[in-house]
Amino acid sequence: MVSHGYRGLHRPGDRHRIPKRGRRRKVRPNRQTKRSCVDFGIRGRTALVAGASAGLGAAVAIALAREGVRVALAARNLERLEGVAAESKRCGAPDARAFALDLQDADSIAAMLDEVHRVFGDPEIVVLNGGGPKPGRFTEMTGADWDAAYRLLLRGMLLVLERVVAPMRERRWGRIVALTSTAVKQPIDALVLSNAFRTALVAALRTLAVEIAGDGVTVNCIATGRIETDRLRSLYGNDESKLLDAGRDVPIGRVATPDEFAPAVAFLCGEPARYITGQTISVDGGLVRGLFG
Ligand SMILES: NC(=O)c1ccc[n+]([C@@H]2O[C@H](COP(=O)([O-])OP(=O)(O)OC[C@H]3O[C@@H](n4cnc5c(N)ncnc54)[C@H](OP(=O)(O)O)[C@@H]3O)[C@@H](O)[C@H]2O)c1
């Protein structure tokens, strides 16, 4: 079982605990397939999930595997990727496979895409995701920090898109989903690199979405709120009380698990989402307070 870095923050007695009666009905997966009852219609499609060795990327890869999608998992740490690949196989993607990728390195991106193409053909679904940039305030950043964040959050994603978009248009079917942050709707204090480059990515993808909307390819972004992963812990601290604090100003009253995040991405990759494009959808428990948050 892959943990996605989730260590069970939500204990009995926490504020968000669901009462025994009345509030929410338990949704049981289909017993035979262990999949949800909603069919996203993408069984047999091929997906490339970047940043898939942990956290949100791993959870998305497994959610797609549950839909019967053939998943290519990419990140730097091959050992952790193999663990996610094994879990994906158990969940419904028997040929799930790990590919080495460093999004900061253009040669690594090209080599990964060549290898994915050799093994799976052109990906029909691409989930753009990777690590977060160095945290900090504007006045603390150096030119090297800006360069590194540009390579990780913007250039790396654009280099992937340069290769994957044309085959999707030719096939007249494709799904691109970029995992970004609520920072693109409301800048976050002391995360200036994220605020700057994720917003640029959303603007580029909004432009792309319109350009290729007539070709059966949708392009959407997720504005991620606070999900319990290694990244969130690195920002808030490993201490459980700090993570509980991180959830207090979220209207739902807590941070989320990666498994609560991933289905939204799987939905956007699915057939029923064919008329949704150019959107940035918040999965944030109501954190962003804007009218269109
Ligand atoms: N969790 C949240 O609450 C939250 C909120 C808003 C935004 N985000 C953003 O969403 C993204 C994913 O978050 P997460 O919480 O899942 O983070 P995470 O737990 O730190 O996972 C990051 C993933 O990206 C991979 N990665 C890091 N650097 C990479 C690189 N240079 N090339 C390729 N892959 C790389 C990591 O694998 P390797 O180390 O194996 O490469 C890992 O699989 C991050 O950009 C994060 O900042 C997260």
The ligand as an SDF file (V2000), in Angstrom:
LIG
                    3D

 48 52  0  0  0  0  0  0  0  0999 V2000
    0.2750   19.4370   -0.8460 N   0  0  0  0  0  0  0  0  0  0  0  0
   -0.2660   20.6400   -0.8850 C   0  0  0  0  0  0  0  0  0  0  0  0
   -1.0240   21.0340    0.0090 O   0  0  0  0  0  0  0  0  0  0  0  0
   -0.0030   21.5390   -2.0640 C   0  0  0  0  0  0  0  0  0  0  0  0
   -0.6920   22.7540   -2.1190 C   0  0  0  0  0  0  0  0  0  0  0  0
   -0.4770   23.5960   -3.2080 C   0  0  0  0  0  0  0  0  0  0  0  0
    0.4360   23.2430   -4.1730 C   0  0  0  0  0  0  0  0  0  0  0  0
    1.1080   22.0650   -4.0760 N   0  0  0  0  0  0  0  0  0  0  0  0
    2.0550   21.7620   -5.1180 C   0  0  0  0  0  0  0  0  0  0  0  0
    1.6530   20.6060   -5.8310 O   0  0  0  0  0  0  0  0  0  0  0  0
    2.8180   19.8860   -6.2670 C   0  0  0  0  0  0  0  0  0  0  0  0
    2.7590   18.4670   -5.7200 C   0  0  0  0  0  0  0  0  0  0  0  0
    2.6550   18.5980   -4.3270 O   0  0  0  0  0  0  0  0  0  0  0  0
    2.8550   17.4070   -3.3080 P   0  0  0  0  0  0  0  0  0  0  0  0
    2.2640   17.9130   -2.0530 O   0  0  0  0  0  0  0  0  0  0  0  0
    2.4480   16.1310   -3.8930 O   0  0  0  0  0  0  0  0  0  0  0  0
    4.4540   17.4390   -3.1590 O   0  0  0  0  0  0  0  0  0  0  0  0
    5.4520   16.2580   -2.7380 P   0  0  0  0  0  0  0  0  0  0  0  0
    4.7940   15.3420   -1.7790 O   0  0  0  0  0  0  0  0  0  0  0  0
    6.6890   16.9730   -2.3360 O   0  0  0  0  0  0  0  0  0  0  0  0
    5.6800   15.4720   -4.1110 O   0  0  0  0  0  0  0  0  0  0  0  0
    6.3050   16.1090   -5.1650 C   0  0  0  0  0  0  0  0  0  0  0  0
    6.4720   15.1440   -6.3180 C   0  0  0  0  0  0  0  0  0  0  0  0
    7.1720   15.8200   -7.3700 O   0  0  0  0  0  0  0  0  0  0  0  0
    8.3670   15.1000   -7.6680 C   0  0  0  0  0  0  0  0  0  0  0  0
    9.4230   16.0410   -8.0400 N   0  0  0  0  0  0  0  0  0  0  0  0
   10.0410   16.9470   -7.2680 C   0  0  0  0  0  0  0  0  0  0  0  0
   10.9760   17.5840   -7.9770 N   0  0  0  0  0  0  0  0  0  0  0  0
   10.9550   17.0460   -9.2330 C   0  0  0  0  0  0  0  0  0  0  0  0
   11.7040   17.2680  -10.4030 C   0  0  0  0  0  0  0  0  0  0  0  0
   12.6910   18.1730  -10.4560 N   0  0  0  0  0  0  0  0  0  0  0  0
   11.4300   16.5430  -11.5050 N   0  0  0  0  0  0  0  0  0  0  0  0
   10.4500   15.6010  -11.4760 C   0  0  0  0  0  0  0  0  0  0  0  0
    9.7030   15.3430  -10.3920 N   0  0  0  0  0  0  0  0  0  0  0  0
    9.9600   16.0620   -9.2720 C   0  0  0  0  0  0  0  0  0  0  0  0
    8.6920   14.3210   -6.4140 C   0  0  0  0  0  0  0  0  0  0  0  0
    9.4010   13.1440   -6.7130 O   0  0  0  0  0  0  0  0  0  0  0  0
   10.9850   12.9690   -6.7720 P   0  0  0  0  0  0  0  0  0  0  0  0
   11.5430   13.5940   -5.5490 O   0  0  0  0  0  0  0  0  0  0  0  0
   11.0960   11.4760   -6.8470 O   0  0  0  0  0  0  0  0  0  0  0  0
   11.4350   13.6240   -8.0310 O   0  0  0  0  0  0  0  0  0  0  0  0
    7.2960   13.9390   -5.9410 C   0  0  0  0  0  0  0  0  0  0  0  0
    6.8410   12.8160   -6.6660 O   0  0  0  0  0  0  0  0  0  0  0  0
    4.0230   20.6640   -5.7350 C   0  0  0  0  0  0  0  0  0  0  0  0
    4.4730   21.5330   -6.7460 O   0  0  0  0  0  0  0  0  0  0  0  0
    3.4390   21.4560   -4.5850 C   0  0  0  0  0  0  0  0  0  0  0  0
    4.1670   22.6220   -4.3160 O   0  0  0  0  0  0  0  0  0  0  0  0
    0.9120   21.2010   -3.0460 C   0  0  0  0  0  0  0  0  0  0  0  0
  1  2  1  0
  2  3  2  0
  2  4  1  0
  4  5  1  0
  4 48  2  0
  5  6  2  0
  6  7  1  0
  7  8  2  0
  8  9  1  0
  8 48  1  0
  9 10  1  0
  9 46  1  0
 10 11  1  0
 11 12  1  0
 11 44  1  0
 12 13  1  0
 13 14  1  0
 14 15  2  0
 14 16  1  0
 14 17  1  0
 17 18  1  0
 18 19  2  0
 18 20  1  0
 18 21  1  0
 21 22  1  0
 22 23  1  0
 23 24  1  0
 23 42  1  0
 24 25  1  0
 25 26  1  0
 25 36  1  0
 26 27  1  0
 26 35  1  0
 27 28  2  0
 28 29  1  0
 29 30  1  0
 29 35  2  0
 30 31  1  0
 30 32  2  0
 32 33  1  0
 33 34  2  0
 34 35  1  0
 36 37  1  0
 36 42  1  0
 37 38  1  0
 38 39  2  0
 38 40  1  0
 38 41  1  0
 42 43  1  0
 44 45  1  0
 44 46  1  0
 46 47  1  0
M  CHG  2   8   1  16  -1
M  END
$$$$
